[in-house]
Amino acid sequence: MVLRFLRKAPEVAAVERKASAAGRVIAWGTSGRVAWSARDTGSLGRTGFMGNPVGFRAVRLIAEAAAALPVVVQDAERRYDVHPLAALLARPNPAQGRAELLEAVYGQILLTGNAYLEAVPGEGALPSELHVLRSDRMAVVPGADGWPVGYDYSVGGRTHRFTLGGGVVPVCHIRSFHPQDDHYGFSPLQAAAVAIDVHNSASAWSKALLDNAARPSGAIVYRGADGQGLSEDQYERLVAEMEAHHQGARNAGRPMLLEGGLDWKPMGFSPSDMEFQKTKEAAAREIATAFGVPPMMLGIPGDATYANYAEANRAFYRLTVLPLAGRVLAAVSHWLAGFTGEAVEMRPDLDLIPALAVERDAAWARVAAADFLTAAEKRRALGLPPVEAE
């Protein structure tokens, strides 16, 4: 009897595969989890977004502005008025439109540093639907060479694996730069975590001051003969008169009549108490700086970086909104090009952004006055595709 397991397995030729020379030494310490150092995604989102008005407004301001940008589809030859890619982005799934989908993508990047888009296969080359997957439920699955081989999406005790390789990629992972992680992005919320804690603590202190009467407005001092204090009846009568005649909105500003050695001593905030407000405003400015939002646009006092609101709004679009939108749209265009093989790209239409109208008018006038440029060169200088030959 021949033992089959002793037979030598036939040799299989190794499949040639390209890999990074540094792929074998990629760190594995953060595989399978979101890298928040000492902070998890859920806690940071609750304290920095849902529990902090500055963080909430900064994220909403960026996400809504970026999602509202007009988007054009073009290639090296022309701009398309009608294109399947534009139709897919306009209605990515039955529950969301373009603005809702992109706002969710931008919000995930700002809160977690990562955004994941799932493609649902359709009858044609392009996906039939696009869905945003929550970053806190997604985990990268590294392969033997350190590069991702799949994504695990876990919810309700169940895990679904999106396998990479062997065709089109089912998931588009968009991440911000992280200097110490190979698989996950770094969020502005994480950079502002300390300032958020300071801001929340200052708000909690102010709330406790109001709730617990930690600092009364003043004190009634009794100067009795030979150090004698008020009797119990006198004390109760004084408290009753204070409650009846000097408390509530209808008694605001009513003068107080003191007798029998009573004296009123007003009490105010000490300089150390007043520093809490300055500390809170400084923390709010740090949060706004981490997200790239001019403090003036968030109503934070004490900031005079920009001469007026229009300049602050223009800088906000140029330095924050457009770089984020351009990076996301470029990543999504490259991902969807793998389905169709068509070299088209989506990009923000700078000509239709009201905040940049002044800059755009100046650029058009400057290029139009350049007589040494041809019409084709002028269009190329303005980022426009060539005119189609008739």
URNOR-V361141 format. One line per field, one symbol per residue. phi: phi as a letter, one per 40 degrees, with the letter a starting at -180 (. if undefined). psi: psi as a letter, one per 30 degrees, with the letter a starting at -180 (. if undefined). burial: I if it has 24 or more other C-alpha atoms within 12 Angstrom, else O. A space follows every 50 residues. Layout:
# URNOR-V361141
phi=???
psi=???
burial=???
This chain:
# URNOR-V361141
phi=.ccccccccccbccccacacccccbccbcbcgaccbfbbcccccccccbc bbccccccccccccccccccbbbabcbabbcbadccccccbcaccbbccc cccccccccccbgbabbbbccbccccccabbcbccccbbcbccccgccba bbbbaggbbbbcccgghcccbbbbbccbcbacbbcbcccccccccccccc ccccccccccccfcbccabcbbbccfgcccccccccccccccccbbbgcc bcgccbbbaggcbbbcbbccdccccccccccccccccccccgbdddcbgc cgbbcbcacccccccccccbccdccccccccccccccccbgccbbbaccc cbcdcbccccccccccccccccbcccccccccgccccccc
psi=kkjfffkkkkkkkkkkkklkfgefgkkgfgkglkjgcgkleeeeeeefef gkeeeeeeeeeeeeeeffkkkkklafelkkekkeeeeeeeiflfflaeee eeeeeeeeeeeffkkkkkkjkaeaellflkkkkkeffkkkjkafgfkkfl kkjkkhgkkkkjkllhalkfkjjkllkjfgkffllkkfeefgeeeeeeee eeeeeeeeeeeghfjlfakjkkilkhgkakleeeeeeeeeeeeefgllef gkgklkjklhgkkkjkkakleeeffeeeeeeeeeeeeeeefgkkfefggk lgkhekeleeeeeeeeeefeeeeeeeeeeeeeeeefffefgkillklkjf fgjefgeeeeeeeeeeeefjffkleeeeeefggkllkkk.
burial=OOOOOOOOOOOOOOOOOOOOOOOOOOOIOOIIIIIIOOOIIOOIIOIIIO OIIIIIIIIIIIIIIIIIIIIIIIOOOOIOOOOIIIOIIIOIIOOOIIII IIIIIIIIIIIIIIIIIIIIOOOOOIIIIIIIIIIIIIIIIIIOOIIIII IIIOOOOOOOOIOOOOOIIIIIIIIIOOOOIIIIIIIIIIIIIIIIIIII OIIOOOOOOOOOOOOOOOOIOOOOOOOOOOOOOOOOOIOOOOOOOOOOOO OOOOOOOOOOOOOOOOOOOOOOOOOIIOIIIIIIIIIIIIIIIIIIIIOI OOOOOOOOOOOIIIIIIIOIIIOIIIIIIIIIIIIIIIIOOOOIIIIIII IOIOIIOOOOOOOOOOOOOOOOOOOOOIOOOOIIOOOOOO
